[in-house]
Amino acid sequence: MFTGIIEKTGIIKEILSHGTNKSFWVESSIAQELKIDQSLSHNGVCLTVEEIKNGMHRVTAIEETLLKTNLGTWEKESIINLERCMLLTSRLDGHIVQGHVDCTAACTEIKKKAGSWEFTFTFPEKFAVFIIEKGSVTVNGISLTCFNVTQTSFTIAIIPY
């Protein structure tokens, strides 16, 4: 479980294909603090740390994950959001996020506001039941509150922080 508050970013250093799976070597400042078998959110997707070396960790995404997330579009040097799983002994900032992704959404509009931005996304209508006004949604691992919800779209606001 995660909070949707990004801890660090990582850089994709190597991508390996194994049948329908892809493994990713991710460089980050937290790599040496990780443990094998640990769950780690990568752009909101919960993946298991399989190997750690030289300031990097390796994870593998199966075909199902690649089809339902943006991981299949990652390239070498892509920057991704990382978050370690939450501790139940800590304050829960953000929202509770599972790291199990149902689908991707497409950003269709960006509005610059005075001091913030609004991003509108479209998504497949079959997921409309899961997106509710003032509910939370996770975009690339960042937990956000959605508004202006329709059967196929929602808007989120981003502050400069």
Secondary structure, DSSP 4 states (H G I P E B T S, - for coil): -B-S---EEEEEEEEEEETTEEEEEEE-TTGGG--TT-EEEETTEEEE--EEETTEEEEEE-HHHHHHSSGGG--TT-EEEEEEPPPTTS---S--B--------EEEEEEEETTEEEEEEE--GGGGGG--TT-EEEETTEEEEEES--SSEEEEEE---
